[in-house]
Amino acid sequence: MADQIPLYPVRSAAAAAHRKRAAYYSAAGPGSGAEWPSSRYQLEDESAHLDEMPLMMSEEGFENDESDYHTLPRARTARRRRGLERFVCGGWKLLCTSCCDWLVNICQRKRELKARTVWLGCPEKCEEKHPRNSIKNQKYNIFTFIPGVLYEQFKFFLNLYFLVVSCSQFVPALKIGYLYTYWAPLGFVLAVTIMREAIDEFRRFQRDKEVNSQLYSKLTVRGKVQVKSSDIQVGDLIIVEKNQRIPSDMVFLRTSEKAGSCFIRTDQLDGETDWKLKVAVSCTQRLPALGEDSEPPIHESLSIENTLWANTIVASGTLTQNEMVFKRLHLGTVSYGADTMDEIQGHLRNPCPQMQSQAGGNNASSTPPRKAQSSAPKVRKSVSSRVHEAVKAIALCHNVSPVYESRAGVGGEAEYAEADQDFSDGNRTYQAASPDEVALVRWTESVGLTLVSRDLGSMQLRTPSGQIQTYCILQMFPFTSDSKRMGVIVRDESTAEITFYMKGADVAMSSIVQYNDWLEEECGNMAREGLRTLVVAKRALTEEQYQDFESRYSQAKLSIHDRALKVAAVVESLERQMELLCLTGVEDRLQADVRPTLELLRNAGIKIWMLTGDKLETATCIAKSSHLVSRTQDIHIFRPVTNRGEAHLELNAFRRKHDCALVISGDSLEVCLKYYEHELAELACQCPAVVCCRCSPTQKARIAKLLQHHTGKRTCAVGDGGNDVSMIQAADCGIGIEGKEGRQASLAADFSVTQFRHIGRLLMVHGRSSYKRSAALGQFVMHRGLIISTMQAVFSSVFYFASVPLYQGFLMVGYATIYTMFPVFSLVLDQDVKPETAMLYPELYKDLTKGRSLSFKTFLVWVLISIYQGGILMYGALLLFESEFVHVLAISFTALILTELLMVALTIRTWHWLMAVAEVLSLGCYVASLAFLNEYFDVAFITTVTFVWKVSAITMVSCLPLYVLKYLKRKLSPPSYTKLTS
């Protein structure tokens, strides 16, 4: 039985449970987003063999919402505990749970909701106290800054260890050396950290101050006054201009638009760049003007449509930066692209003969036609008439409104005369809930059919000849995520013809339009090009048909029970045998060089997941147009699941697919993560690309943490909106893109870029170099400490493990700072290949995933090098000294400094002039300080030839073998980058 899941049914009638699940998957129909054979989950003979293994089950077993399944025997066995163990564990768990619940109820007691009165324009009359409308992103205040910074530092074990060691030096019995040798380095690190945190905190304060100081117009009895965002109170009447940030949650009272609507962009909240329609409260919208005395009867309930949300952007109506571009128009037998749009303009300039005759006949009689045009004998239409009908349908079937700015620039008042408006084409902009809609209307304008005006009841089009066509809007059916289509019923004022236009996704429209043999194929072709497709259709209605529909539609809207279902049923009665007009393709224009950047990242061995708040169709089109998913690659669309049983079935179905991209919605992802987190992560990580649509900010962060936990690899999150902040902070590395989405993501990220294409250079060049340099720097710092520890160990072993430090006082401080610090830290300037080579060969970045630059092997190598050099330096100094012990210190310490400088030179692959300066400066500082180190060295001895040759001999023995080994390694086994640079 190829597709049956081997679970254990509760009821003896196992086939009934399977039939119920099979019915669920077969009932999806063509509108589910993908084709699913009706026999996919049909039952076969119970004795048939399984062609797959069951998914890994959790220890708790498997129980879905309907309790159709038993838990696995393994899980039932695991739950059988001994009586005493169950009593102790269960009692302790019950006690802890009860205490925690009691504390939560005490600390988070819900506030009782009460009705309240808001005095419009008189906030001082409000009896309740409300917090200030100020934004605060600061981490500390003046009292918690020092304690907070210290806690953040000493919560790490190594920092706490050094603090404890430094504090132990106050105990005489534990004191070794001078206090400043311990507290000076620790104090330096803390001082740098405190300064860095202070600077970041001050910048956060400045950003908050900038936002809180934004000025808004406040309406008072004295007129308009300017008020800061932080001074806005509950009850204030605020005038928000176009493209201005909404400072707080507000009730939408009035707008300058006659339709009483405006659009807001919520990308900072949910990541969606589409514009959301908001409607003003009708009773306040009817007021003649702001500030005038009027007493309308205010008895109106408010809804979510009457609210404006904080941190969204108003477009009283303009999409100033439209990213959508119309690319393709297909009529079945002919297709028009970007290079053939002039042919469409030619058809529109020449009036269609059929339309001319219809217009002339209808103008002669004022009575509306009794029959629809579709009832006439079908005649094969010419290409010109089909172009006319398709373009007119696109120009009428939408929710776009044209907007004209006033000449005087007055945007906050609605009472200015129409004479103050400029109705020229150059002053017209469009507003809509979706950029797709605007792209379509702008395209019809470009070919000659222009939308010039629109209100709630009518719209006007201007033909290429300058004629104005007026259409009365009878009904409007908005787009929903469930229906995946929208429609409009209009009446032509000149001909009195009533037409029902509809457009939508191909999966929704394919069963609505009349039979054709080209729609499915062309939709697939456009989808492979990454275009968003819309199917446009129409149906002519007689006056009797429309009146019958309107009667049934009004009754359905007045229903108390199942209103939505009844309304949908009435509308679906019109959606039958509609005439297919055309198929449109719109491209979501990407940022510059997105496709080569994604290809660069893939070639570098980086797996890319796309987490977005967009709907499934939009996310899929973007994935294709950006080449995140190649044209020839299969896509598995994860069906919507709501419980554990459906998730189990769908995961098994997905497991049969190989080398295909995964597209999954946020709701289905939540269900799968709840029951099958490990299984989903394992299957998804095998996919070449994953697209998660309709993801909430919390889900994005959870996915980042899931990948970290499941794969054990580093994650990098890239975002450009406020809804990406949690994901950016959850990832190992966060990259914020500054742009039209705002700066919240860039402020919360580790790195900030202005365009997506910069990520390629950030990772391939700076990221790779940073890893290489950090690996070299870390290992060298470790070597610097190990070599002196080895010398101390050898010294102590020679003198019977006496607790006497080899180097004391300033020698230790100088060794860790001015003598070796500059050369060691100059390693951050080193590079193995040029930036151009790193960008040209992203495979060099893939080598980093092997961890050869910083691994357990390299650690052991540096430990051996440190032991060897430390032993040579100490034993050589002991072997070559003659009379006084102070000579041992001078010889060994000087040889140690020279060894460190030479080892830095050995590690460098590409010399920078600052590296040479660091080497010379450190050596000069040491030579100059010898004159002041008479407390530790014999100044007379260090100026002799004996001192020089002994130091030179020891240094050569410690470094020369390493230089020889490095030379042989580069000759016999050169690194991969040397083949590119040679």
N, C-alpha and C positions, 0 to 999 in steps of 0.2 A: 504494500500500500504506500505509494510514493509520497503522498502529502499528508497523511494522517499523523497526528502528534501522539506519541505513546504515553498518554496520561491515564489516570485511574478514575473512571467515572463513579460518582456516588450512587446514582440510580442504576438499577439493573439494566434499564433500557439505554444502553450506551449509544445506540444509533440515534436516538432522539436528541441527545445533547450535541452530537456531531452535526445533525441536520440543522439545528438552531444556529450553530456557528457558520455552517455553510450558507445558510440563508442570508446571514449578515453580509458576507463577502460577495454574494451574488446580487444583492439588492442595490449595490452602489451604482450600477449603470454606467453610462458613458460620461457622466459628469464628475467622476471621481478623480480626474486628473491623469489617468493612465488606463490602458486597456487591460481588463482582467477577465479571462475566460470564465464563463459561468460554471464550467466543470472543474475549476481549479481545486476547490475543496470538497468535491463530491466524494461520497464514500465508495470504497471498493470492498472487495471481499476481505473479511476480517482475518483470514488466514494468509493474506498476501504478505510478502516480506517488506520491511522498511528499507528505503534507499538512503536513509540518513540517520545519524545519531541524534538523540534528543539534546536540547540545550542543557547546559549545566544548571542544576537547580540549587537554590539556596537551602540552607539547613532548616529553614522554617517550612519548607515544602511549597506546595502550589495550591492556592485557593483563590478563585476569582470571585467577583461580586455576587454571582448567582450560586456559588458553592457547587459548581458542576463537577469539581475534581477533588479527589482525596489528596492528601499530602503524600510524598514519596515514602516508601517503607523506611528508607534511610533516615528521613527526618523524624518519622514516628519512633524509631528506635532511639534516636538521640535524645528524645524528650522523656524517655523513661528513666527517671532518677530514683535513687533510693529515698525512702520516706524521710529520714532525718535530714539529708542534704536538701530535699525540696522544702522542708519546713524552715530550716535555717536561712537558706537563700531567699525563699519567698517572703519570710517575715522581715528580713533585713531590707529587701527591695521595697516592700510595702511601707515600712517605717520611713525610709529615705524619701520615697515618692510623696508620702503624706506631708512630711516636713517641708519639702520643696514646694509643693502646691500651696501650703499655708503661707510660706514666705512670699511666693509670687502674688497671691491674692492680697496680702497686706501691702506689698510694695507697689503693685500695679493695679490698684483698685480702679475699676472703670468709673469714669466720670458720668454722672447722671445727665442725660440729655434733656434739656429744657427749651421751650420756645423762648425766643428773644426778639426784642424790638430794635431795629436799626434805624436811627434817625438820619435820613439822607441830608447831607450837607451840614449836619450838626453833630459831629462826633463827641462833643463835650457832654451831650445829654445821655450818652450810653452809660448805663449803670455798671456793666461788667468791665473788668480790667482785662485788657488784651496785651500781649507782648508787642514789642516794637517790630516794625517791618524792616528789619536790618538783617543783612547777610553776614555771617561770621564764619570764616574758614580757618581761623587761627587755632593752633594746637595748644597754646599756653597763654597764661596771663602773667602779670608782673610778679605774682607770688609763686606760681607753679613752674616758671621757666627753668630755674636752676635745678630744683628737685626732679622735674620731668626729664631734662636732658641727661642728668646723672643716672636716672633709672634706665633710660633707653640705652646707655652705654654699658652699665654694669650688669644688665640682665644677661649679657653674653658671658660665657664661662671664662674665656681667655682674659677679657678685661677685668673681670672680678678676681681672677687669679693674680694678676699683676698688682691689683689694689691690695689684696691680702698680703702679698710678699712685701710690698712697700710699707704697709702698716706694721709688719713684723719687725722692721728695722728699728722701731721705737723700743723694742724689748732688748735690753743689754745682752742677754744670753744668746739672742738670735742675730745680733747685729754683725754684718760682714761689710766692711768698707764704709764709704761715706753715704749719708742720706741723699745727697743731691744726685748720686749716681742712679738712684731708684726713682726719686720723685721728679727729677728734671724731665726725663722722657715721658713719664705718665702725665705730668702737668702740661707738657707741650701738646700731647695728643688731645687732652681734654680742652685746652685753650682753643685749638683749631676747631674742634667739634662744636664748642659753644659759640664761637664766632660764625661758623657756617649755619648753625641752627638759628642764630640771631638774625643773620642776613635773610634766610628763608622766611622766618617769621615776620620780619619787617616787610618783605615783598608781599606776603599774604595780606598783611594789614593794608598795604597800599592798594592792592587789587580790590579788597573789600570796600575800602574807602571810595574807590573810583565807582564801584557799582552802587553803593549806598548814596553817593552824591549826585547821581543822575537826576536831572530836573524834569518835572512833569507839571502840566497845567492843572491846577485845582480850581474848580468852580465854586465860588462863594457868593454871598449876597452882594458883595462889593465888586463882583466880576471875577476875572481870571487872575490868579496869583501863581507864582512859581513855587514849587515845594520839592524838597529832596525826597528820594525814594524811601529813605529810612524814616522820614517824618510822616508818611502816609498812615492814616488811622482808619479804623473801621467806621464807615459812614461817610467818608470823603467821596466827593464826586470828582473823578479823575478823567481828564481828556487825554486819550492815547492816540498819537499820530501814527500814520502809516510807517511801517518798517521799524517801529519802536518796540522795545522789550516791555512786556507786561510786568509791572513791578510786584504784583501780588495777585492772589485769586480774587476775581471780581465778578460781579453780576453785570451782564451786557445790557445796558439800558437803551442806548440810542446810537445810531450811526448816520453819517451823511449820505449813505446810499439809500436810494428810494426803496429798494427791495428789503431794507432792514436787515441786511446780512453782512458779514465780513468773514475773512478766512484767517486762520492762525496756523503757524507751523510748529509742530510739537517735536521736532527732531531732538531737542535737549531732554525730552521726557521719555519717548519711546523709540527714538531712532528713525521714525518715518519722516521722509521729506515731503510727503504729500500734504496738501493744505486741508485743514479741517474746517468745515462750514459751521459758523456760529450765527444764531438768530437773536436779534434784540427782543427784549420784552415788548410785546405788541402795544400795551397801554402807554408805555413811555415813548415808544417809537412814534406814536401818533401825535405827540406833543408838537405844537407849531415850531418851537425853537427852544434851545436850552436857556434856562433862566427865566422864561416867561411864566407868569402865574396861570395855572390851569388846575382844575379839579376834576379830572376824569375819574370815573368809577374804577377803582383799583381792586379788582377781585380776580386775580389771575394766579394760577399755580405755575411755578418755575420748574424747568427741567435742566438737564445737563447741557442742552443746546444753548441755554441762556447764560452760560458761564464762560469766562476767559481765565486760563490757567497761568500761574506765575511761570516766568522763564520761557514763555513762548513768544513768538514774533507775530504781530498783526500784519497784512497785505490788503488793507482796505482795498486793496485789491490788486496787487501787481506781483507777478512772478518775474522779478527783475533778472534772474539768472536761470533761464530755462535750459535744462540739460538734455531735453528730448528733441530728436530730429526725425522728421518724416523721411522714410527711405524708399518705400515700395508700395505700389498700388497694383493689385492683380484683379482682373475682371474675368478670369476663367480662360479666355482665349488669347488675351493680350496682357502683358505686364509692363508697367512703367516704373523706371528707376530714376535715380538722380539726374542722369544724362538725357532722359527723354521726357522730362516734365514740360518742356516747351510744347510738345504735342498735345498735352492736356489743355494748355492755355489756348492753343489753336482751336480745339473743339469747342471750348467755352465761348470764344469770341464769335463763333458762327452758331446762331440759334438753331436748335434741333427742329427739323420740319414737323415731327410729330408733336412736339410741345407747342409750336406756333399754331398748328391747326386746333389743338385742344384749347389753347388760350383764346383764339379767336372765336371758336364756337361757344365757349363758356361766357365770354364777355357779351355776346349777343343776347344771352338770356340770363336774367338775374336769379333764376331758380336753381338750386343746387342739383347736381346729377342724382338720379334715382338709383343708379347702379354703379358699382365700383368699376374702375378701369380694368381690374383683373378679370371681370366677367366677360369682357369682349374676347373675340377670337384671338388666340395667341399668334402673334406675328413675330418672326425673328427680328429682333431689334438691331439697329446698326450700332457700330462701335461708338459713334458720336452720341447717340441717345443714351447708351449705357454709361458713358463717361459723365454726361449731364446728370443722370439720376444718381450715380455713385457720389459725385462731388457734392450734390445738393443734400444727400443723406448725411454725409460727414459734416456738412456745415450746419445741419439742424439738430442732429442727435448728440447732444452734449449738455453740460451744465455750466458752460463758459459764459462770462459776462464781460463785455467791453467796458473799459473805464477811461474817462477823459479827465485830465487835470485842468484846473482853472487857470486862467491867465494870471490872475492876481496872486496865485499861490496859496489861496486860503483852503486849507484842508480840513479844518476842524468844524466848519459851519456848513449847514445844508441849505441855508436860506439865500445863498448868492444866486443871482439871476443866471439863466442859461446862457445869456449873452456873454457872460464872463468866461464861459468854457470854450475851449478850442477843440472843435470836432474834426480836425484834420487827421489824416492817416498817421502822420508822424507823432501825434500826441496820444494815440490810442494804444492802450495796453490791455492785456486780458488777465482775468482772475478766474481760477477754477480750483476744484478740490484735488485735481491730479495734474501733473505736468504733461501726461499723455494727452489729456483733453486739449490743453493749450497748444501742443505741437500739431494736433490735427487741424484746429481752427486756423492757426497761423499758416498751415500749408494751403488750406482752401483760399486764404487771402492772397498767398503768393501766386496761385494759378488764376485768380481773378474773381472769385466769389467771396465777398467780404462780409463778416458779421459786424454791423455798424451799431446796433443797439439791442438791448434786451431788458425786459423787466419780468415780473412774475407772470404776466399774462400774454406776452407777445415777444417776437423777435423780428428783426429786419435784416435782410440780406441785400447787398448791392452787387449787381451783375457787372461783367466787364464793360457793358455798354453804358453803365451809370444808372440803370433802372433800379428802383427800390422795390423789393418784394417783401410783403408783410405776411407773417404767419402768426396765427393765434395758437397759443399753447393750451391745449385742452386738458391733457394729463401728462404727468411726469413720473417716471418709475426709476428711482435712483439705483445706482450700482451697489450691490452688497457682496460680501465675500461668499455667501452661500449661493446666490443666484449666478454670480459671475457675468452679469449682463445688466444693461440699462436700456430704457426705452422712453419714447416720447410720442404723444399723439398731437398732431398739429393740423390746423385748417388753413389752407391757402386763401387769403382774403380776396384774391382776384378771381379765382376759379371755384371757390367754395369746396374744393376737394379735401377730404379728410384722409390722412395717411398715418399709419403707425410705423415708426422707424425703431429699429432695435440694433444694438451692437453688443458684442461680448466675446468672451473667450471661445475658442473653437470647440472645446469639450462641452460647452453649454449650448452652443448654437448649431452644432452638427445635426442634432435630432430635431431642430426647429425648422430649419430651412428645407426647401424642396430638394428632391434628389439631384445630386450632381456627382461627377466623377473626378473632380479636380481639387476640391477643398482640402481633403486630408493630406494629399501629397504636397500641395503648396504650403500648407501650414508647417509641415515637417521641414521643408526646404528653408523657410524663413526662420524657423526656430534654430536650425543648425547654424544660421548666420548670426544668431544672437539677437534677433529682432522680436519685439513684442507684437504679437499678432492680434488683430481684432476683426471679427466677421461682422459685416454690415448687411442688414436685410430690411425689407419693408413689406407692408401689407396695406392695400387700399381698402378703405371702409366706406360703406354707404351711411347716410344719415341715420337710417333705421338701425343698422348694426351698432353704430356708436351710441345711440340713445339707449339701446338695450344693455350695452356694456356699462354705460354710466350708471344706470339704475342698479344693476347688480353690484357694481363696484362700491356705490354709496352705501348700499345695505350691508355689504361685507365690512366696511370701515366702521359701521355703527354696532357691529356685533360685540357682545360682552364676552362670550366664550370663544376661544380659538380664533381670535380676530386675524392674527397673522396668517394662519393656514387658509382661512376663507378668502382673504385678500389675494394671497398668492394663487389660489385656485381660479379666481376670476380672471386675473391677469394671464394665467396660462391658457385660458380659453381663447385668447387672441393669438397666442404664439403657436400657430399651426399653419403649416404649408406656406411659410413666408418666402418671398422672392429673394433669392440671394443676389446681392448687388456687387459686392467687392470684398476683397481681403486686404487689409492695410498692415504695413510693417513699420514700426517706430523703433528707432535705436536710442537706447539710453546712453548719451554721450559720456564717455569716461574721461577721467583726467589724462593728461599727456603721459604717454609711455607706460600705461598700466599693463598692457599685454606683454611687452618685452621685459618689464620688471617681474611679473609673475613667472614668466619662462626662466628668467635668470635665477629666481629663488628655487624653482623646481630643479633646475640643473645643479644647484648647489646642495641638493639633498634635503631641502626644507619642505615638509608637508604643510599644505595650506588648507585651513578650514575657514569657511565663510560663515560668520554668525551675524544675522541681520534681523531687523524688525519688520522688513518688508514681507508682503504676502508671497505665497509659494511661486506663482507665475512670474512675478517680478524678480525674485531671487534667482530663479532658474535662468531667466533671460540674461541677467547680469553675469551669471557664472559662464554662460556661453559666449556672450559678447566680449568678455574680458579674457576668454580662452583659459579660464580656470578649469573648465571642462572642455576638452577638445571636441571638434565637430564629429569625429568618428567614434567617440567614446559613448558607451551606454550609460544611461542614467536610471537609477532605481529610485522611484518616488515612494517613500515609506507611507503606507496607507494610514489614515487617522485611526488611532487606537485609544480606547477609553478604559480598558481594564487589563488585568493580567493575562487572561486567556487570549485576547486579541493580540497583545504584545508578543506572546509566545509564538503564535501562529505566524505573525509577520516577520519576526526575527528568523524563524526557520526558513521562511520564503526568501528572505534577503541573503541568508547564508549560502543558498544555491548559486547566487550570482558571483561572477568572478571578474575582477578588473573593471568594475563599474563605479561611477560616482554615486554618492548617496545624497538624497535630498529628503530632509525630515523636518517636520514642523515642531514648534516649541511644545505644544500640548502632548504630542506623541512622544517627544523626547522626555518630558517629565514623567510620563507613565513608565517608559522603559528604564529610566534611571532609578525609579522607585523599586522596581522588581528585578531588573536585569542589568545593573550598572556594569558589572564586569564583562558580561557577554556582549553588550552593545559596544563598549569601548574596544574590545578585542576585534570585533567585526569591522567597526568603523575605522580603526587604525590601519586596517589592511587596504582600505580604499585609496585610490589616487587623489581623490578630492572629496570633501564633505561640505554640504551646504545646509545650515540650520536656519530656517526661516521662522518668522514670528517669535523670535527669542526675546524674552524679557531681560533686563540688565542682570537680574539675579541668576538667570539660567546661563548667561554668557560667562559670568564669573565661575559658576559651578563647573562648566565644561572645561575652563582653563585649569581648575584644580583637579578635575578628573584626569586630564591628560598628564598632568604632573605626577599624580599618584599611580596611574596605570602604566605609563611608559617609563617613568623615571628620568625623562629627558627635560631639557629646558624648553619653556614656552615663551613666545613673544606675542603680545597682544597689540594690535594696531586699531586705533579708533579715532573718530573725529567729532563725536558728540558727547553730551553729558550722560547719555545712557550707556556709554562705553567705559565710564570711569571705574566702575566696580570690576570689570573684566581686566582693565589695564593694571589696576592695583593688585589683582589676584595673580597675574602672570609673573614669571621671573623677570621679564623685561617688558616695559610698557612704552609704546611709541604713540604720541599724539600728533594728529595732523591739524594744523590751524587752517581755517577756511570759513565758509559760510555757515558751518555748523556751530561756530563759536570757539571759545578757547578753553572750555572746561576740561576737555580731554588732554590738551597739550599741557595745561597747568598741573594735571594729576600724573602725568607720565614721566618716565625717566629721561626720555628724549623727545624733542619736538621738531617736526619738519613741516614745511609748507605745502608739499605735494607728495603724493604716494610714490612717485618715481625715485625720490631721494632715499627711499628705504633700501634700494639696491646698493647704492654706494655706502650707506650707513652700515650695512651688514657685511658686504663683500670686502670693503676696504677698511673702514674704521673698526668694524666688529672683529674681523679676522686679525688685524694688526693689534687690537687691544688684547685679544686672547693670547697671541704669541708673546706680546710684550709683558703681559701680566704673568704668564707662565715663567718667562725668563727672570722677571723681577722677583717673583715669589720664591723661586728656587735659589736665586742668588742671595736673597735675604736669609734664607734658611742656611745656605752654605756659609755665609758670614758668621752666623751664630754657632754652627757646628764646628767650624775649624778652630775657633778660640776655645770652645768647650773641650775639644780633643787635646789641645795644648795644655789646658788646665789639668785634664785627667792624667796626661803623661807626666806633667810636673809633679802632681801629687803622688803618683805611684813611685816615682824615683825617690822622693823624700818621705817614704813610708806613710803615705796618705795623711800627711799633716794638713790641718785645715788652714792653710796659708794661701791667700789669693795670689795668682801670678802677676796680674796687672791690677793696680789700685788707682783710685782717685780719677784724675783727669785723663789718664790713659784709656780707661774704659769709655768715658764719655766722648773723648776725641775719636776713638775708633768707631763708635756708633754714629758719629755726626760728621764733623768737618773733614776727617781723614778719608772716609770711604762713602759718605752719603751721596755726594754729587755724581761720582761715576756710576754708582749702582742705580740711582734714579734716572740717569741719562739713558738707561736702557729703554725707556718709554719712547724714545725717538728712533729706535731701531726698526727696520723693515727688511723683509727678505725679498719681496718683489715690489715693483712699482705699482701705483694705484691703477694705471691703465691695464696692466697685465692681470691684476686681480679681478677687474671688471670683465675682461675679455675671456678669462678662464674661470668660471664659477666653480668648476670641479675642485679648485684649490681649497675652497671653503669646505667642501665635503670631507676633505682629509681631516679637518678639525674634529669631526664626529668620532674619529677613531681614538682621540684622546692621547695621541703620542707625544704632544708637547708637554703635557702635565699629567703624569700617570704614576702608578706605584713603581714602575720600572725606572722612570727618570728620577724618582725620589731616592731609590736605592743607589742609582749611579752617583747622585750628588752626595749622598751619605758616604759612599766609598771614597769619592774625591776629597771630601772634607777630612775623613780619617787619615787618608794618605798624606795630604798636605800638612795637616796639623801635626802628625807624627814626625814628618821630615823636618818641619820648622823647629819643633821642640827638641828632638833628639840631636839634630844638627847643631843647634845652639849650645846644648849641653856638651856635645862632643868637641866643639871648637873653642870653647871658652878656656882661659888659662889660669887666671889668678883670682879675680873677684866675681862675685855672683851678679853684681850690677851689670857686668858685661853680657851676661846671659839675657837680661831684660832688653838691653839695647839691640843686641843682634837679632833676637827672636821677634821683637816688636817691629823693627824696621823691615825685616824680611816678610813679616805678616802683611804690613801695609803694601809693600811692593807686589806681593802675591795677589792681593785683592785687586789692585789696579791692573795687573796683567791678566787676571781671569776675566775682568770686565772686557778688556780688549779682545780676549779670545772668544767671548760670547757674541760680540757685535758682528752682524752680518753686513750692514751698510753704514759706513761712517757718516756722521753728521758733525758739522763744525762745533756744535755745542758739546758733543761728546769729547772731542779733543780738548776743548777748554776745560771741561770738568776734570779730565785726567791730569792736565798740567796744573790746574788750580789746587786740586787735592794734594798732589805731590809737593807743590810749593808751600802750601800751608803746613805740611808736616816738617819739611826742611826748615822753614822759618821758626817753627815752634821748638825745634831742638835746642835753641839757645836759651829757652826759658824752662826747659825740663830738667834742670840740674838736680832737682829733688829725686828724680827717677834714674837719670842717665849720668854717666861720667863724660862730661863735655870734652875733656881732653882725649878720651879714647875714641869717640865717634869721629874725630877729625883725622884719625890715622889711616894709613893704607891697609893695615891689618883688618880693621873694622869693615872697610869697603869690600875687600875680597871675600871675607867670610860671609857677609850678607849676600854678595853676588852669587857665591857658590851655592848657598842654601836655597836661594830663590830659584836658581836655574834648575836644581834637582827637583824642586817641587812643581815647577811649571813646564819645563821642556818636554817631559813625557806626554803631557796632555796635549801640547801643541802637535806633537808627532802623531798621536792617535787621531786627533781631529783632522789632520791632513790626509791620513790614510783612509779614514771613513768617507771623506768627501770624494776621494778618488775611486774607491771601490764600491761604495753604496751612496751615491749622491741623492739628496732629497729631490722630490718631484719638481719643485719650482726651479731648480737649477737647469733643468732641461729646457724650460721656457725662456730663461734669461740668457742662456749661452748663445 
